[in-house]
């Protein structure tokens, strides 16, 4: 139960701050309007840090079905818990997106571009090409999951042996930096969902919430930021298991 609640709360904070920065940059008449890609990528990295720091003790701070699946494939998480964790992540993502809607409530009507409103909630491609878009999400998530699996705690030598020291919640800092690097380097083609819950949960919120002049939720594209990250996660976990004996 602790894990379920931790994933709901952590993912809620992740999306509140992550989708929140997109709203701040894209919606009309905000203080942060048009502040740009660097602001979005930096704030998303911080959103990962905050959400994960909050939930680390309760759930291990997956906050992402791709992380949960990747850890399970790599033998680092019980398959029996995969389903409940993913459900919790989806609930948290929906709640976080709803809070963003409330936070920016007057700005939806002021924003005329329907695409900008959808972009607050979910990702979309810069150039719509199914093969390229799917590959982008696979590669981005591959980097995320392989990087997470390779992050180790601090160790030092003592009395002829190696002592491992857990970094605790501070171990989230490298993950946040990893997400920042992915956003800056690989985020341009698709908006780097790299997280099925991050895209699908808020997309459902966009569909059901009474957003002024919102338009459609682009369900035609919606499978790519779900399937791509899952594929990328599995590939990363399999590669990690193959190279782990070499010291990774």
Secondary structure, 3 states (H helix, E strand, C coil): CHHHHHHHHHHHHHHHHHHHHHHHHHCCCCCCCCCCHHHHHHHHHHHHHHHHHHHHHHHCCCCCHHHHHHHHHCCCCCHHHHHHHHHHHHHHHHHHHHHHHHHCHHHHHHCCCHHHHHHHHCCCCCCCCHHHHHHHHHHHHHHHHHHHHHCCCEEEEECCEEEEECCHHHHHHHHHHHHHHHHHHHCCCCCCCCCHHHHHHHHHHHHHCCCCCCCCCCCCCCCHHHHHHHHHHHHHHHHHHHHHHHCC
